[in-house]
Amino acid sequence: MSARPPIVCLVGPTGTGKTAAAIAVAERLPAAVVNFDSRQVYRDFPVITAQPDEEERAACPHHLYGFLPTEEKMTAARLKELAEGKIEEIRAQGRLPILVGGTGLYLRSLLSGIAPIPEIPEDVRRGVLARIEAEGPQVLHAELAKTDPEYAAKIHPNDTQRNARAAEVYLATGRNMTWWHGESEHAPAPYDALKVGMRISLNALEPHLARRIGIMLERGALDEARAAYARCPDPDAPGWTGIGCAELLAFLRGETTLEEARERWVKNTRAYAKRQITWFNKEADVHWFAPGENREVADLVVSWLADRG
């Protein structure tokens, strides 16, 4: 029996039914869901980022969804701190914390600790931001692919925030992000974590992702983006860098047609799902299930808790 408090982590690529699996567990046990997805934190984009709907939230408590303004940045360190606070609140209520999300780096930060990257000198940070503004994040991403191909494969070339962070860390420390996240010494979090994954082949997932985006558009994704643009017209705001948000913003700014935006959204979502599959396939000790095997997931969690004593 582990003396560390138990948590369940539901992982996997976008669109594989992680929330439904979490709710299946909550139907069997007192539990609450904690988000650790980097995009579902944004208040302005509940439809585009596929945040749990009212019916799903009514099934059990949900935390850390839709609270951050579009203009604010979320980091692994910040979400780790917030999640740790929610985990303690949930445990104090006698509930099991279930972490749900597809951002593998954020989960690793919670379970394995944050890499102790030194403070970046301000002149280095300003230089990188100036390059981003002048040349775009894609140029930095191409350079990242040479200095840190493993990390470059995990982030989108248009992701201003992460490409800038990777560049400034490499310039300031001489070490790439993969080294900092994997090789450096940092203390793990004090949890006994059961990792459960929803797994499906990319070829099988792809048509589902296209249908899902069509449903999002039917449910008002474009109106959601239009309202967010009225509140935050800065295209460089962190909330706009998410997949779906960026493509609809390009349409709202007259840079593409709506059909082109939809096609790019599908293409970029597929590429993101591929990166997620690659990431989570490398995670150790994951119990894998097919999407929809929610009863089996709940059975595993109930059995695991019973075995802990």
N, C-alpha and C positions, 0 to 999 in steps of 0.2 A: 504493500500500500504506500502510495506516495504522500508525503506530508505537504506537497505543494497543492494549492487550490486548483480544481479542474476547470478547464475551458474546452470548448469544442470549436474547431476552425473549419468552416466550410469553404473550400476553394474550387477553382476551376475557371475556364474561359467564360466570357460573356454569353448570356443566352442559354445556359445549361440548367436553369431551374434551381439555383442555390437557395433562393428565398423560400421556395415551396418545400424544399427539404428541411430547412430550418423550422418552418411552421409545423411540419410533420413531427419533428422532435418535440416542439413546444406543446403539441397535443397530448404527448405522453408524460411530459415532465414540466415542472415549473421552470420556465426559461425566459430569456430575453435576448434579442438580437442586437449586436453591435456592428455597425458598418465599418469596414476598413478599405473601402474602395475610394480611390482618390478623386473620382468624378461625382459620385453620388452625394458628396458633401455640399454641393452647390444648390443654393436655395432657388435660383431662377430656372433650373433645368430638371424638374422632377420627371417629365415625360422623356426627354431626350436621353437622360442618363439611366432610365429604367428603375427609378426608385420605387420601393414598395408602395402599393396603392392603399387606399383607405381600408379596404377589406382585409388586406394582408396585415396592415398595422393593427387592426382590431383583434387579430388572432393572438397576438402576444406583444409585449412592449418592444419597440424599435428605437434605437438610439444612434445619434450622429449622422442622420440623414437630413439633407436640405437645410442646413443652418448657416452656410458660409456665403457672403455676398460675392458676386462675380469678380469684383476687383481685388479680392483678397487671395493670397497664395496659401495653398496647403502643402505641408511637407511631411515626410515620414516621421520626423521628430515630434512635430506638433500633433499629428494624429495618434502617435504612440502615447503621448501624455494624456490626451483626451480619452483614448480607449482604456488606459489603465484606470482612470478615474471612474469611468462607467462600469468597468468590471468590478471594482470594489463596491459601488452602489448596488449592482445587481446581486452580488454575493450576500451583501447585508440584508437583502430582501428575501434570501433563501432560494434564489433562482440560479439556474445554470447559465453562464454567459456563452452565447453562441456568436462567434465572429464570422461575418459573411462578407465576401468580396472577391474581387479579381485582381487586386494590385499586390502582386507577390512580394515586391520590395517592402511594402508597408507591413505585411504579415511577418516577414523575416525580421524587420526592425523590432517588432513587438516581442517576438519569441527569442531572438538571438542578440538583441541589444542594438543600439545605434553606433555605427562606426564613428570613432572619435576624430572626425575631420577637424583640423585646426581652423581657427578664424581666418577667413580669406582677406588679405589686404585690400583696402578700398580701391587703390589704383588698379589692381588686377581686375576687380569686379567691374569698375567703370570701363576698362578697356574691352572686356568681353561684351558688355552691354552695348557699347558703341559699335562693335563689329556686328552684333545681332541686328542692330537697327540699320546699319549700312548694307550688310550683305545677306541678312536673313539667317534663320536657324539651320537651313539646309546645308550651308557651307560648313558650319561647325559640326554638323552631324557627319558629313563626309570625312572631316578630319578625325572625328571620334571613331569612325569605323576603322581607321588605321591604328590609333593609339589604344583603343579599347573595343575591339569588335564584339565582344560578348555583351557589353552594356549597350552598345549602339543597336544591337539587334532587339533590345527590349523597349526602346523608345522610338517615337515617331519623328521623322525628320523635321516636322513642323512644330514640334514641342519646344517652344522658346525657353520655358523655365528649365527643363531638364538638360537640354543641350548647353545652355549657358552655365548651369551648375557643373556639369561634367568638364567643361572647358576651363572654368576658373579653378576647380580643384586640381586639375592636372597641371595647370600653369603654376599654381601656388605651392604645390607639394611635390611635384614630380612623380606622383603615383596616380594611377587611374581609379575610376570608381569601383571597378571589379575588385581591385586589391583592397580598397578601403572597406568594401562590404563583406569580403570573404576572408582576407588574410590577417587583417589587423585584430588586435585583442579588444574584445568588448564583452561585458558581462551579460549573460542571458537573463531573460525575465523569469520571475519565480512562479511559473505556471506549469501544471501538468496538462499538456495539450494533446487532445485527440484530433488528428488531422484527417478530414474526410473530403474526398475530391469527387467532383462530377466530371466524368470523362466521356468524350465522344470524338470521333475522327473529324478532321477539318472538312473533309468532303461531305460528311453527313450533316455537319453543323451549318455549312454555308447557305443552303436554301432556307433554313430556318431563320438565319440572321437577316436575309433579304425580306422575308415575310414580316419579321418583327419590326424592321424599319418602316415598312409600308403601314403597319398598324400604328406605329408612333406618329406618322404623318397624319393618319386619319384621326388620331386622338388629340391633335392640336399642337404638334411639335413646332410647326412653323409659327403659329401664333405665340407660342411660348418664347421662341427665339426673338420674335419681333418685339414683344414686351420687354424682354431682357435688354435688347439693343436700345430701347428708349430709355431705360434706366442706366445703362452702362454702355455708351457708344465707343468706348476705347477698345479697338480690336486687339490690342496687346494685353488686355486684362487676363489674368490667369484662367478664369472660368471659361473663356472663349477658346482655349487651346484643346478642349476635349473633343473627341470624335463625335460627330453629329452637330455639335455647337459650331465648330469651325466651318463645316461645309454649309450650314444654313446661314451663317454670318456672311460667307462669300456671296450667297444669293442676295441677301438683304443689301449688301453693298454694291450690287450690280455687276459683280465680277464673274457671274456664271448664271446659267439658267437653273430653274428648280430641278429639272430632270437630271442635269449634270451634277447638281449638288447631291441628289439622291444616289446617283451612281457612285460618286466619290465616297459618300457615306458608307455604302455597302462595301466598296473595295477596301476602304481604310479599316472598317470594322473587321473584315475578314483577316487583314494583315495583323491587326491587334490580337484577335483570337489566336492566330498562329503563334505570336510571340508569347501569349499567356500559356498555351499548351506546352510550348518548349520549356518555359520557366517551371511550371508545376510538375512536368515530367521529371525534372531534376530534383524535386523536393523529396526528402527521405520520409519514410514512415507514413505515407498517405494511404488511407483505405479508399479504394476507388469503386465508384458505382456509376451506372449509366443514368442519364437524366430520366427522371420519373420513378426511380427506385427509392421513393421516399420512405416507404414502410421499412425497407431493409436498412436504410440509414438510421431511422429511429430505433430499430431493434439493436443495431450496433452500439449506439450511444447508451441505451438503457443497460445493455449487457456490460459495457465498459465501466459505467458508474457502479454497477453492482459488484464487479470484480475488484474495484478499488476498496470496497469495504465501507 
